[in-house]
Amino acid sequence: MRIRTGKTEFLRWRRDLGRQPRRNRNHPTSWTWDTHATELHVPAERIEVARRLVEAITAAIEERQLPWQPVMNKGYVAISVPMTPGTQR
């Protein structure tokens, strides 16, 4: 964005800083196994393998009584680890 030294242009630029990027309304905001299959065209066999892996990892997490949670994202599943006081990332 071009910034002029005039007060009006600076204020317009500052206002634009806080804007969130527009989301494409054609794509889901929350991902599931079904949306991976339909939106990303992932074959059913790969979905089943991934589902079994996530279930096994989740079972191991629960067995160890960890507060971790699987989170579905576009193209992958992440394991969310809550921050504990005194730790940094």
PDB file of N, CA, C and O in Angstrom:
ATOM      1  N   MET A   1       0.838  -1.174   0.000  1.00  0.00           N
ATOM      2  CA  MET A   1       0.000   0.000   0.000  1.00  0.00           C
ATOM      3  C   MET A   1       0.881   1.235   0.000  1.00  0.00           C
ATOM      4  O   MET A   1       1.870   1.297   0.730  1.00  0.00           O
ATOM      5  N   ARG A   2       0.531   2.204  -0.805  1.00  0.00           N
ATOM      6  CA  ARG A   2       1.271   3.460  -0.862  1.00  0.00           C
ATOM      7  C   ARG A   2       0.878   4.346   0.305  1.00  0.00           C
ATOM      8  O   ARG A   2      -0.309   4.553   0.559  1.00  0.00           O
ATOM      9  N   ILE A   3       1.851   4.862   1.005  1.00  0.00           N
ATOM     10  CA  ILE A   3       1.577   5.707   2.164  1.00  0.00           C
ATOM     11  C   ILE A   3       2.043   7.129   1.851  1.00  0.00           C
ATOM     12  O   ILE A   3       3.206   7.351   1.513  1.00  0.00           O
ATOM     13  N   ARG A   4       1.146   8.062   1.965  1.00  0.00           N
ATOM     14  CA  ARG A   4       1.501   9.471   1.814  1.00  0.00           C
ATOM     15  C   ARG A   4       1.782  10.044   3.188  1.00  0.00           C
ATOM     16  O   ARG A   4       1.377   9.485   4.207  1.00  0.00           O
ATOM     17  N   THR A   5       2.470  11.147   3.200  1.00  0.00           N
ATOM     18  CA  THR A   5       2.799  11.763   4.485  1.00  0.00           C
ATOM     19  C   THR A   5       1.632  12.549   5.060  1.00  0.00           C
ATOM     20  O   THR A   5       1.684  12.973   6.214  1.00  0.00           O
ATOM     21  N   GLY A   6       0.577  12.750   4.273  1.00  0.00           N
ATOM     22  CA  GLY A   6      -0.583  13.487   4.766  1.00  0.00           C
ATOM     23  C   GLY A   6      -1.313  12.718   5.848  1.00  0.00           C
ATOM     24  O   GLY A   6      -1.273  11.488   5.874  1.00  0.00           O
ATOM     25  N   LYS A   7      -1.971  13.423   6.731  1.00  0.00           N
ATOM     26  CA  LYS A   7      -2.659  12.823   7.878  1.00  0.00           C
ATOM     27  C   LYS A   7      -3.756  11.856   7.445  1.00  0.00           C
ATOM     28  O   LYS A   7      -3.911  10.795   8.050  1.00  0.00           O
ATOM     29  N   THR A   8      -4.515  12.201   6.414  1.00  0.00           N
ATOM     30  CA  THR A   8      -5.626  11.351   5.964  1.00  0.00           C
ATOM     31  C   THR A   8      -5.127   9.985   5.491  1.00  0.00           C
ATOM     32  O   THR A   8      -5.692   8.959   5.871  1.00  0.00           O
ATOM     33  N   GLU A   9      -4.104   9.960   4.689  1.00  0.00           N
ATOM     34  CA  GLU A   9      -3.584   8.694   4.180  1.00  0.00           C
ATOM     35  C   GLU A   9      -3.019   7.829   5.308  1.00  0.00           C
ATOM     36  O   GLU A   9      -3.195   6.610   5.304  1.00  0.00           O
ATOM     37  N   PHE A  10      -2.347   8.453   6.268  1.00  0.00           N
ATOM     38  CA  PHE A  10      -1.804   7.703   7.387  1.00  0.00           C
ATOM     39  C   PHE A  10      -2.918   7.050   8.193  1.00  0.00           C
ATOM     40  O   PHE A  10      -2.802   5.886   8.576  1.00  0.00           O
ATOM     41  N   LEU A  11      -3.994   7.782   8.455  1.00  0.00           N
ATOM     42  CA  LEU A  11      -5.112   7.211   9.209  1.00  0.00           C
ATOM     43  C   LEU A  11      -5.770   6.072   8.448  1.00  0.00           C
ATOM     44  O   LEU A  11      -6.171   5.074   9.047  1.00  0.00           O
ATOM     45  N   ARG A  12      -5.882   6.209   7.158  1.00  0.00           N
ATOM     46  CA  ARG A  12      -6.476   5.133   6.360  1.00  0.00           C
ATOM     47  C   ARG A  12      -5.585   3.890   6.441  1.00  0.00           C
ATOM     48  O   ARG A  12      -6.081   2.771   6.574  1.00  0.00           O
ATOM     49  N   TRP A  13      -4.288   4.092   6.362  1.00  0.00           N
ATOM     50  CA  TRP A  13      -3.355   2.974   6.457  1.00  0.00           C
ATOM     51  C   TRP A  13      -3.452   2.309   7.824  1.00  0.00           C
ATOM     52  O   TRP A  13      -3.466   1.081   7.905  1.00  0.00           O
ATOM     53  N   ARG A  14      -3.518   3.091   8.901  1.00  0.00           N
ATOM     54  CA  ARG A  14      -3.627   2.536  10.253  1.00  0.00           C
ATOM     55  C   ARG A  14      -4.922   1.755  10.429  1.00  0.00           C
ATOM     56  O   ARG A  14      -4.926   0.714  11.085  1.00  0.00           O
ATOM     57  N   ARG A  15      -6.009   2.233   9.862  1.00  0.00           N
ATOM     58  CA  ARG A  15      -7.286   1.541   9.959  1.00  0.00           C
ATOM     59  C   ARG A  15      -7.212   0.185   9.249  1.00  0.00           C
ATOM     60  O   ARG A  15      -7.809  -0.789   9.708  1.00  0.00           O
ATOM     61  N   ASP A  16      -6.494   0.121   8.150  1.00  0.00           N
ATOM     62  CA  ASP A  16      -6.379  -1.127   7.405  1.00  0.00           C
ATOM     63  C   ASP A  16      -5.549  -2.185   8.132  1.00  0.00           C
ATOM     64  O   ASP A  16      -5.693  -3.378   7.864  1.00  0.00           O
ATOM     65  N   LEU A  17      -4.683  -1.755   9.048  1.00  0.00           N
ATOM     66  CA  LEU A  17      -3.836  -2.709   9.763  1.00  0.00           C
ATOM     67  C   LEU A  17      -4.652  -3.717  10.566  1.00  0.00           C
ATOM     68  O   LEU A  17      -4.263  -4.881  10.660  1.00  0.00           O
ATOM     69  N   GLY A  18      -5.758  -3.300  11.138  1.00  0.00           N
ATOM     70  CA  GLY A  18      -6.539  -4.174  11.999  1.00  0.00           C
ATOM     71  C   GLY A  18      -7.498  -5.092  11.278  1.00  0.00           C
ATOM     72  O   GLY A  18      -8.151  -5.915  11.920  1.00  0.00           O
ATOM     73  N   ARG A  19      -7.606  -4.984   9.984  1.00  0.00           N
ATOM     74  CA  ARG A  19      -8.567  -5.818   9.253  1.00  0.00           C
ATOM     75  C   ARG A  19      -8.094  -7.256   9.130  1.00  0.00           C
ATOM     76  O   ARG A  19      -6.913  -7.538   8.926  1.00  0.00           O
ATOM     77  N   GLN A  20      -9.050  -8.141   9.261  1.00  0.00           N
ATOM     78  CA  GLN A  20      -8.777  -9.556   9.057  1.00  0.00           C
ATOM     79  C   GLN A  20      -8.885  -9.868   7.572  1.00  0.00           C
ATOM     80  O   GLN A  20      -9.692  -9.253   6.874  1.00  0.00           O
ATOM     81  N   PRO A  21      -8.088 -10.812   7.075  1.00  0.00           N
ATOM     82  CA  PRO A  21      -8.228 -11.182   5.669  1.00  0.00           C
ATOM     83  C   PRO A  21      -9.604 -11.795   5.414  1.00  0.00           C
ATOM     84  O   PRO A  21     -10.158 -12.488   6.267  1.00  0.00           O
ATOM     85  N   ARG A  22     -10.131 -11.531   4.247  1.00  0.00           N
ATOM     86  CA  ARG A  22     -11.447 -12.092   3.908  1.00  0.00           C
ATOM     87  C   ARG A  22     -11.343 -13.587   3.722  1.00  0.00           C
ATOM     88  O   ARG A  22     -10.398 -14.100   3.122  1.00  0.00           O
ATOM     89  N   ARG A  23     -12.332 -14.271   4.249  1.00  0.00           N
ATOM     90  CA  ARG A  23     -12.377 -15.718   4.070  1.00  0.00           C
ATOM     91  C   ARG A  23     -13.151 -16.026   2.805  1.00  0.00           C
ATOM     92  O   ARG A  23     -14.128 -15.356   2.470  1.00  0.00           O
ATOM     93  N   ASN A  24     -12.701 -17.034   2.127  1.00  0.00           N
ATOM     94  CA  ASN A  24     -13.405 -17.480   0.940  1.00  0.00           C
ATOM     95  C   ASN A  24     -14.630 -18.266   1.401  1.00  0.00           C
ATOM     96  O   ASN A  24     -14.498 -19.297   2.060  1.00  0.00           O
ATOM     97  N   ARG A  25     -15.779 -17.796   1.067  1.00  0.00           N
ATOM     98  CA  ARG A  25     -17.029 -18.417   1.529  1.00  0.00           C
ATOM     99  C   ARG A  25     -17.287 -19.774   0.888  1.00  0.00           C
ATOM    100  O   ARG A  25     -18.175 -20.501   1.333  1.00  0.00           O
ATOM    101  N   ASN A  26     -16.535 -20.131  -0.143  1.00  0.00           N
ATOM    102  CA  ASN A  26     -16.739 -21.402  -0.831  1.00  0.00           C
ATOM    103  C   ASN A  26     -16.049 -22.567  -0.134  1.00  0.00           C
ATOM    104  O   ASN A  26     -16.305 -23.724  -0.469  1.00  0.00           O
ATOM    105  N   HIS A  27     -15.175 -22.281   0.833  1.00  0.00           N
ATOM    106  CA  HIS A  27     -14.444 -23.340   1.514  1.00  0.00           C
ATOM    107  C   HIS A  27     -14.869 -23.411   2.975  1.00  0.00           C
ATOM    108  O   HIS A  27     -15.196 -22.390   3.579  1.00  0.00           O
ATOM    109  N   PRO A  28     -14.864 -24.620   3.546  1.00  0.00           N
ATOM    110  CA  PRO A  28     -15.301 -24.767   4.938  1.00  0.00           C
ATOM    111  C   PRO A  28     -14.316 -24.117   5.905  1.00  0.00           C
ATOM    112  O   PRO A  28     -13.119 -24.033   5.629  1.00  0.00           O
ATOM    113  N   THR A  29     -14.830 -23.664   7.027  1.00  0.00           N
ATOM    114  CA  THR A  29     -13.967 -23.104   8.057  1.00  0.00           C
ATOM    115  C   THR A  29     -13.605 -24.157   9.094  1.00  0.00           C
ATOM    116  O   THR A  29     -12.604 -24.009   9.795  1.00  0.00           O
ATOM    117  N   SER A  30     -14.393 -25.208   9.206  1.00  0.00           N
ATOM    118  CA  SER A  30     -14.047 -26.312  10.088  1.00  0.00           C
ATOM    119  C   SER A  30     -13.922 -27.579   9.237  1.00  0.00           C
ATOM    120  O   SER A  30     -14.751 -27.854   8.369  1.00  0.00           O
ATOM    121  N   TRP A  31     -12.876 -28.327   9.509  1.00  0.00           N
ATOM    122  CA  TRP A  31     -12.579 -29.506   8.694  1.00  0.00           C
ATOM    123  C   TRP A  31     -12.982 -30.777   9.410  1.00  0.00           C
ATOM    124  O   TRP A  31     -12.801 -30.909  10.620  1.00  0.00           O
ATOM    125  N   THR A  32     -13.525 -31.703   8.658  1.00  0.00           N
ATOM    126  CA  THR A  32     -13.898 -33.032   9.142  1.00  0.00           C
ATOM    127  C   THR A  32     -13.329 -34.042   8.153  1.00  0.00           C
ATOM    128  O   THR A  32     -12.756 -33.669   7.130  1.00  0.00           O
ATOM    129  N   TRP A  33     -13.493 -35.323   8.468  1.00  0.00           N
ATOM    130  CA  TRP A  33     -13.055 -36.345   7.513  1.00  0.00           C
ATOM    131  C   TRP A  33     -13.849 -36.215   6.209  1.00  0.00           C
ATOM    132  O   TRP A  33     -13.295 -36.398   5.125  1.00  0.00           O
ATOM    133  N   ASP A  34     -15.127 -35.903   6.312  1.00  0.00           N
ATOM    134  CA  ASP A  34     -15.956 -35.762   5.105  1.00  0.00           C
ATOM    135  C   ASP A  34     -15.512 -34.585   4.238  1.00  0.00           C
ATOM    136  O   ASP A  34     -15.467 -34.704   3.013  1.00  0.00           O
ATOM    137  N   THR A  35     -15.181 -33.446   4.863  1.00  0.00           N
ATOM    138  CA  THR A  35     -14.746 -32.303   4.059  1.00  0.00           C
ATOM    139  C   THR A  35     -13.378 -32.560   3.432  1.00  0.00           C
ATOM    140  O   THR A  35     -13.098 -32.057   2.344  1.00  0.00           O
ATOM    141  N   HIS A  36     -12.525 -33.332   4.098  1.00  0.00           N
ATOM    142  CA  HIS A  36     -11.255 -33.703   3.469  1.00  0.00           C
ATOM    143  C   HIS A  36     -11.519 -34.523   2.208  1.00  0.00           C
ATOM    144  O   HIS A  36     -10.860 -34.334   1.185  1.00  0.00           O
ATOM    145  N   ALA A  37     -12.483 -35.429   2.290  1.00  0.00           N
ATOM    146  CA  ALA A  37     -12.801 -36.270   1.138  1.00  0.00           C
ATOM    147  C   ALA A  37     -13.414 -35.453   0.002  1.00  0.00           C
ATOM    148  O   ALA A  37     -13.042 -35.629  -1.158  1.00  0.00           O
ATOM    149  N   THR A  38     -14.347 -34.566   0.327  1.00  0.00           N
ATOM    150  CA  THR A  38     -15.046 -33.834  -0.731  1.00  0.00           C
ATOM    151  C   THR A  38     -14.271 -32.625  -1.238  1.00  0.00           C
ATOM    152  O   THR A  38     -14.198 -32.410  -2.448  1.00  0.00           O
ATOM    153  N   GLU A  39     -13.689 -31.829  -0.340  1.00  0.00           N
ATOM    154  CA  GLU A  39     -13.006 -30.602  -0.753  1.00  0.00           C
ATOM    155  C   GLU A  39     -11.599 -30.858  -1.287  1.00  0.00           C
ATOM    156  O   GLU A  39     -11.173 -30.213  -2.246  1.00  0.00           O
ATOM    157  N   LEU A  40     -10.879 -31.791  -0.674  1.00  0.00           N
ATOM    158  CA  LEU A  40      -9.494 -32.047  -1.072  1.00  0.00           C
ATOM    159  C   LEU A  40      -9.349 -33.306  -1.921  1.00  0.00           C
ATOM    160  O   LEU A  40      -8.253 -33.633  -2.377  1.00  0.00           O
ATOM    161  N   HIS A  41     -10.453 -34.004  -2.130  1.00  0.00           N
ATOM    162  CA  HIS A  41     -10.489 -35.219  -2.956  1.00  0.00           C
ATOM    163  C   HIS A  41      -9.522 -36.293  -2.447  1.00  0.00           C
ATOM    164  O   HIS A  41      -8.825 -36.942  -3.227  1.00  0.00           O
ATOM    165  N   VAL A  42      -9.498 -36.462  -1.131  1.00  0.00           N
ATOM    166  CA  VAL A  42      -8.665 -37.492  -0.518  1.00  0.00           C
ATOM    167  C   VAL A  42      -9.404 -38.823  -0.666  1.00  0.00           C
ATOM    168  O   VAL A  42     -10.580 -38.914  -0.313  1.00  0.00           O
ATOM    169  N   PRO A  43      -8.731 -39.861  -1.185  1.00  0.00           N
ATOM    170  CA  PRO A  43      -9.381 -41.160  -1.355  1.00  0.00           C
ATOM    171  C   PRO A  43      -9.843 -41.747  -0.018  1.00  0.00           C
ATOM    172  O   PRO A  43      -9.248 -41.488   1.029  1.00  0.00           O
ATOM    173  N   ALA A  44     -10.899 -42.530  -0.076  1.00  0.00           N
ATOM    174  CA  ALA A  44     -11.490 -43.132   1.130  1.00  0.00           C
ATOM    175  C   ALA A  44     -10.477 -43.990   1.888  1.00  0.00           C
ATOM    176  O   ALA A  44     -10.493 -44.019   3.118  1.00  0.00           O
ATOM    177  N   GLU A  45      -9.601 -44.685   1.173  1.00  0.00           N
ATOM    178  CA  GLU A  45      -8.604 -45.535   1.832  1.00  0.00           C
ATOM    179  C   GLU A  45      -7.648 -44.692   2.680  1.00  0.00           C
ATOM    180  O   GLU A  45      -7.301 -45.084   3.794  1.00  0.00           O
ATOM    181  N   ARG A  46      -7.229 -43.555   2.166  1.00  0.00           N
ATOM    182  CA  ARG A  46      -6.321 -42.687   2.916  1.00  0.00           C
ATOM    183  C   ARG A  46      -7.025 -42.057   4.114  1.00  0.00           C
ATOM    184  O   ARG A  46      -6.428 -41.889   5.177  1.00  0.00           O
ATOM    185  N   ILE A  47      -8.296 -41.711   3.934  1.00  0.00           N
ATOM    186  CA  ILE A  47      -9.082 -41.173   5.062  1.00  0.00           C
ATOM    187  C   ILE A  47      -9.156 -42.205   6.175  1.00  0.00           C
ATOM    188  O   ILE A  47      -9.000 -41.870   7.349  1.00  0.00           O
ATOM    189  N   GLU A  48      -9.394 -43.468   5.806  1.00  0.00           N
ATOM    190  CA  GLU A  48      -9.510 -44.524   6.811  1.00  0.00           C
ATOM    191  C   GLU A  48      -8.187 -44.748   7.545  1.00  0.00           C
ATOM    192  O   GLU A  48      -8.185 -44.947   8.760  1.00  0.00           O
ATOM    193  N   VAL A  49      -7.080 -44.718   6.836  1.00  0.00           N
ATOM    194  CA  VAL A  49      -5.763 -44.859   7.475  1.00  0.00           C
ATOM    195  C   VAL A  49      -5.526 -43.698   8.437  1.00  0.00           C
ATOM    196  O   VAL A  49      -5.101 -43.908   9.573  1.00  0.00           O
ATOM    197  N   ALA A  50      -5.798 -42.490   7.989  1.00  0.00           N
ATOM    198  CA  ALA A  50      -5.604 -41.313   8.840  1.00  0.00           C
ATOM    199  C   ALA A  50      -6.504 -41.370  10.068  1.00  0.00           C
ATOM    200  O   ALA A  50      -6.072 -41.056  11.177  1.00  0.00           O
ATOM    201  N   ARG A  51      -7.753 -41.771   9.867  1.00  0.00           N
ATOM    202  CA  ARG A  51      -8.690 -41.860  10.994  1.00  0.00           C
ATOM    203  C   ARG A  51      -8.183 -42.858  12.042  1.00  0.00           C
ATOM    204  O   ARG A  51      -8.243 -42.592  13.242  1.00  0.00           O
ATOM    205  N   ARG A  52      -7.687 -44.005  11.577  1.00  0.00           N
ATOM    206  CA  ARG A  52      -7.168 -45.012  12.515  1.00  0.00           C
ATOM    207  C   ARG A  52      -5.932 -44.503  13.259  1.00  0.00           C
ATOM    208  O   ARG A  52      -5.777 -44.750  14.455  1.00  0.00           O
ATOM    209  N   LEU A  53      -5.055 -43.792  12.546  1.00  0.00           N
ATOM    210  CA  LEU A  53      -3.868 -43.233  13.202  1.00  0.00           C
ATOM    211  C   LEU A  53      -4.252 -42.213  14.270  1.00  0.00           C
ATOM    212  O   LEU A  53      -3.711 -42.231  15.375  1.00  0.00           O
ATOM    213  N   VAL A  54      -5.186 -41.326  13.938  1.00  0.00           N
ATOM    214  CA  VAL A  54      -5.625 -40.317  14.903  1.00  0.00           C
ATOM    215  C   VAL A  54      -6.297 -40.981  16.101  1.00  0.00           C
ATOM    216  O   VAL A  54      -6.097 -40.548  17.236  1.00  0.00           O
ATOM    217  N   GLU A  55      -7.089 -42.024  15.866  1.00  0.00           N
ATOM    218  CA  GLU A  55      -7.722 -42.747  16.972  1.00  0.00           C
ATOM    219  C   GLU A  55      -6.671 -43.397  17.871  1.00  0.00           C
ATOM    220  O   GLU A  55      -6.807 -43.378  19.094  1.00  0.00           O
ATOM    221  N   ALA A  56      -5.619 -43.975  17.271  1.00  0.00           N
ATOM    222  CA  ALA A  56      -4.558 -44.613  18.066  1.00  0.00           C
ATOM    223  C   ALA A  56      -3.787 -43.568  18.877  1.00  0.00           C
ATOM    224  O   ALA A  56      -3.473 -43.792  20.046  1.00  0.00           O
ATOM    225  N   ILE A  57      -3.488 -42.441  18.259  1.00  0.00           N
ATOM    226  CA  ILE A  57      -2.779 -41.374  18.976  1.00  0.00           C
ATOM    227  C   ILE A  57      -3.639 -40.820  20.103  1.00  0.00           C
ATOM    228  O   ILE A  57      -3.147 -40.579  21.205  1.00  0.00           O
ATOM    229  N   THR A  58      -4.928 -40.619  19.826  1.00  0.00           N
ATOM    230  CA  THR A  58      -5.852 -40.113  20.848  1.00  0.00           C
ATOM    231  C   THR A  58      -5.962 -41.094  22.016  1.00  0.00           C
ATOM    232  O   THR A  58      -6.013 -40.676  23.173  1.00  0.00           O
ATOM    233  N   ALA A  59      -6.001 -42.405  21.716  1.00  0.00           N
ATOM    234  CA  ALA A  59      -6.067 -43.411  22.781  1.00  0.00           C
ATOM    235  C   ALA A  59      -4.809 -43.358  23.646  1.00  0.00           C
ATOM    236  O   ALA A  59      -4.894 -43.472  24.869  1.00  0.00           O
ATOM    237  N   ALA A  60      -3.642 -43.186  23.021  1.00  0.00           N
ATOM    238  CA  ALA A  60      -2.392 -43.099  23.785  1.00  0.00           C
ATOM    239  C   ALA A  60      -2.361 -41.839  24.653  1.00  0.00           C
ATOM    240  O   ALA A  60      -1.867 -41.867  25.780  1.00  0.00           O
ATOM    241  N   ILE A  61      -2.887 -40.746  24.124  1.00  0.00           N
ATOM    242  CA  ILE A  61      -2.959 -39.494  24.887  1.00  0.00           C
ATOM    243  C   ILE A  61      -3.859 -39.666  26.104  1.00  0.00           C
ATOM    244  O   ILE A  61      -3.504 -39.254  27.208  1.00  0.00           O
ATOM    245  N   GLU A  62      -5.035 -40.280  25.896  1.00  0.00           N
ATOM    246  CA  GLU A  62      -5.971 -40.497  27.003  1.00  0.00           C
ATOM    247  C   GLU A  62      -5.405 -41.464  28.039  1.00  0.00           C
ATOM    248  O   GLU A  62      -5.603 -41.284  29.240  1.00  0.00           O
ATOM    249  N   GLU A  63      -4.698 -42.489  27.565  1.00  0.00           N
ATOM    250  CA  GLU A  63      -4.095 -43.459  28.476  1.00  0.00           C
ATOM    251  C   GLU A  63      -3.083 -42.784  29.409  1.00  0.00           C
ATOM    252  O   GLU A  63      -2.942 -43.168  30.570  1.00  0.00           O
ATOM    253  N   ARG A  64      -2.393 -41.792  28.894  1.00  0.00           N
ATOM    254  CA  ARG A  64      -1.400 -41.067  29.688  1.00  0.00           C
ATOM    255  C   ARG A  64      -2.007 -39.875  30.431  1.00  0.00           C
ATOM    256  O   ARG A  64      -1.304 -39.146  31.130  1.00  0.00           O
ATOM    257  N   GLN A  65      -3.302 -39.690  30.274  1.00  0.00           N
ATOM    258  CA  GLN A  65      -4.052 -38.608  30.917  1.00  0.00           C
ATOM    259  C   GLN A  65      -3.455 -37.234  30.625  1.00  0.00           C
ATOM    260  O   GLN A  65      -3.313 -36.395  31.515  1.00  0.00           O
ATOM    261  N   LEU A  66      -3.114 -37.028  29.365  1.00  0.00           N
ATOM    262  CA  LEU A  66      -2.578 -35.740  28.931  1.00  0.00           C
ATOM    263  C   LEU A  66      -3.723 -34.847  28.463  1.00  0.00           C
ATOM    264  O   LEU A  66      -4.716 -35.355  27.942  1.00  0.00           O
ATOM    265  N   PRO A  67      -3.611 -33.541  28.633  1.00  0.00           N
ATOM    266  CA  PRO A  67      -4.692 -32.632  28.235  1.00  0.00           C
ATOM    267  C   PRO A  67      -4.647 -32.245  26.750  1.00  0.00           C
ATOM    268  O   PRO A  67      -5.210 -31.220  26.366  1.00  0.00           O
ATOM    269  N   TRP A  68      -3.997 -33.038  25.929  1.00  0.00           N
ATOM    270  CA  TRP A  68      -3.842 -32.729  24.515  1.00  0.00           C
ATOM    271  C   TRP A  68      -5.103 -33.087  23.744  1.00  0.00           C
ATOM    272  O   TRP A  68      -5.822 -34.018  24.106  1.00  0.00           O
ATOM    273  N   GLN A  69      -5.366 -32.333  22.672  1.00  0.00           N
ATOM    274  CA  GLN A  69      -6.563 -32.547  21.859  1.00  0.00           C
ATOM    275  C   GLN A  69      -6.203 -32.531  20.376  1.00  0.00           C
ATOM    276  O   GLN A  69      -5.432 -31.678  19.937  1.00  0.00           O
ATOM    277  N   PRO A  70      -6.761 -33.475  19.595  1.00  0.00           N
ATOM    278  CA  PRO A  70      -6.555 -33.413  18.147  1.00  0.00           C
ATOM    279  C   PRO A  70      -7.396 -32.276  17.554  1.00  0.00           C
ATOM    280  O   PRO A  70      -8.524 -32.035  17.983  1.00  0.00           O
ATOM    281  N   VAL A  71      -6.827 -31.588  16.566  1.00  0.00           N
ATOM    282  CA  VAL A  71      -7.510 -30.478  15.901  1.00  0.00           C
ATOM    283  C   VAL A  71      -7.422 -30.703  14.396  1.00  0.00           C
ATOM    284  O   VAL A  71      -6.329 -30.800  13.837  1.00  0.00           O
ATOM    285  N   MET A  72      -8.575 -30.784  13.746  1.00  0.00           N
ATOM    286  CA  MET A  72      -8.607 -30.991  12.299  1.00  0.00           C
ATOM    287  C   MET A  72      -8.296 -29.675  11.593  1.00  0.00           C
ATOM    288  O   MET A  72      -8.874 -28.637  11.914  1.00  0.00           O
ATOM    289  N   ASN A  73      -7.385 -29.729  10.635  1.00  0.00           N
ATOM    290  CA  ASN A  73      -7.027 -28.590   9.806  1.00  0.00           C
ATOM    291  C   ASN A  73      -7.092 -29.021   8.345  1.00  0.00           C
ATOM    292  O   ASN A  73      -7.260 -30.204   8.046  1.00  0.00           O
ATOM    293  N   LYS A  74      -6.961 -28.082   7.463  1.00  0.00           N
ATOM    294  CA  LYS A  74      -6.982 -28.390   6.038  1.00  0.00           C
ATOM    295  C   LYS A  74      -5.748 -29.214   5.683  1.00  0.00           C
ATOM    296  O   LYS A  74      -4.632 -28.694   5.660  1.00  0.00           O
ATOM    297  N   GLY A  75      -5.953 -30.491   5.409  1.00  0.00           N
ATOM    298  CA  GLY A  75      -4.877 -31.353   4.965  1.00  0.00           C
ATOM    299  C   GLY A  75      -4.110 -32.078   6.051  1.00  0.00           C
ATOM    300  O   GLY A  75      -3.254 -32.906   5.740  1.00  0.00           O
ATOM    301  N   TYR A  76      -4.388 -31.795   7.319  1.00  0.00           N
ATOM    302  CA  TYR A  76      -3.665 -32.476   8.391  1.00  0.00           C
ATOM    303  C   TYR A  76      -4.424 -32.365   9.705  1.00  0.00           C
ATOM    304  O   TYR A  76      -5.341 -31.556   9.847  1.00  0.00           O
ATOM    305  N   VAL A  77      -4.021 -33.195  10.661  1.00  0.00           N
ATOM    306  CA  VAL A  77      -4.568 -33.147  12.018  1.00  0.00           C
ATOM    307  C   VAL A  77      -3.423 -32.771  12.943  1.00  0.00           C
ATOM    308  O   VAL A  77      -2.384 -33.431  12.947  1.00  0.00           O
ATOM    309  N   ALA A  78      -3.607 -31.723  13.721  1.00  0.00           N
ATOM    310  CA  ALA A  78      -2.596 -31.274  14.680  1.00  0.00           C
ATOM    311  C   ALA A  78      -3.003 -31.723  16.076  1.00  0.00           C
ATOM    312  O   ALA A  78      -4.178 -31.982  16.336  1.00  0.00           O
ATOM    313  N   ILE A  79      -2.038 -31.814  16.960  1.00  0.00           N
ATOM    314  CA  ILE A  79      -2.315 -32.108  18.369  1.00  0.00           C
ATOM    315  C   ILE A  79      -2.085 -30.812  19.138  1.00  0.00           C
ATOM    316  O   ILE A  79      -0.968 -30.297  19.196  1.00  0.00           O
ATOM    317  N   SER A  80      -3.157 -30.297  19.726  1.00  0.00           N
ATOM    318  CA  SER A  80      -3.096 -29.052  20.478  1.00  0.00           C
ATOM    319  C   SER A  80      -2.650 -29.344  21.903  1.00  0.00           C
ATOM    320  O   SER A  80      -3.263 -30.139  22.616  1.00  0.00           O
ATOM    321  N   VAL A  81      -1.574 -28.686  22.300  1.00  0.00           N
ATOM    322  CA  VAL A  81      -1.015 -28.862  23.640  1.00  0.00           C
ATOM    323  C   VAL A  81      -1.211 -27.542  24.386  1.00  0.00           C
ATOM    324  O   VAL A  81      -0.618 -26.531  24.010  1.00  0.00           O
ATOM    325  N   PRO A  82      -2.049 -27.537  25.454  1.00  0.00           N
ATOM    326  CA  PRO A  82      -2.262 -26.291  26.190  1.00  0.00           C
ATOM    327  C   PRO A  82      -0.987 -25.819  26.878  1.00  0.00           C
ATOM    328  O   PRO A  82      -0.167 -26.615  27.336  1.00  0.00           O
ATOM    329  N   MET A  83      -0.850 -24.506  26.933  1.00  0.00           N
ATOM    330  CA  MET A  83       0.314 -23.919  27.609  1.00  0.00           C
ATOM    331  C   MET A  83       0.135 -24.041  29.113  1.00  0.00           C
ATOM    332  O   MET A  83      -0.964 -23.859  29.638  1.00  0.00           O
ATOM    333  N   THR A  84       1.211 -24.346  29.790  1.00  0.00           N
ATOM    334  CA  THR A  84       1.178 -24.365  31.245  1.00  0.00           C
ATOM    335  C   THR A  84       1.892 -23.110  31.741  1.00  0.00           C
ATOM    336  O   THR A  84       2.784 -22.598  31.065  1.00  0.00           O
ATOM    337  N   PRO A  85       1.512 -22.618  32.902  1.00  0.00           N
ATOM    338  CA  PRO A  85       2.155 -21.405  33.420  1.00  0.00           C
ATOM    339  C   PRO A  85       3.669 -21.583  33.531  1.00  0.00           C
ATOM    340  O   PRO A  85       4.159 -22.612  33.995  1.00  0.00           O
ATOM    341  N   GLY A  86       4.391 -20.557  33.096  1.00  0.00           N
ATOM    342  CA  GLY A  86       5.844 -20.590  33.189  1.00  0.00           C
ATOM    343  C   GLY A  86       6.543 -21.169  31.969  1.00  0.00           C
ATOM    344  O   GLY A  86       7.773 -21.205  31.932  1.00  0.00           O
ATOM    345  N   THR A  87       5.791 -21.625  30.969  1.00  0.00           N
ATOM    346  CA  THR A  87       6.433 -22.159  29.760  1.00  0.00           C
ATOM    347  C   THR A  87       6.294 -21.174  28.630  1.00  0.00           C
ATOM    348  O   THR A  87       5.368 -20.364  28.603  1.00  0.00           O
ATOM    349  N   GLN A  88       7.221 -21.249  27.697  1.00  0.00           N
ATOM    350  CA  GLN A  88       7.186 -20.395  26.517  1.00  0.00           C
ATOM    351  C   GLN A  88       7.295 -21.251  25.276  1.00  0.00           C
ATOM    352  O   GLN A  88       7.848 -22.350  25.296  1.00  0.00           O
ATOM    353  N   ARG A  89       6.750 -20.717  24.189  1.00  0.00           N
ATOM    354  CA  ARG A  89       6.871 -21.425  22.910  1.00  0.00           C
ATOM    355  C   ARG A  89       7.785 -20.687  22.014  1.00  0.00           C
ATOM    356  O   ARG A  89       8.023 -21.116  20.885  1.00  0.00           O
TER     357      ARG A  89
END
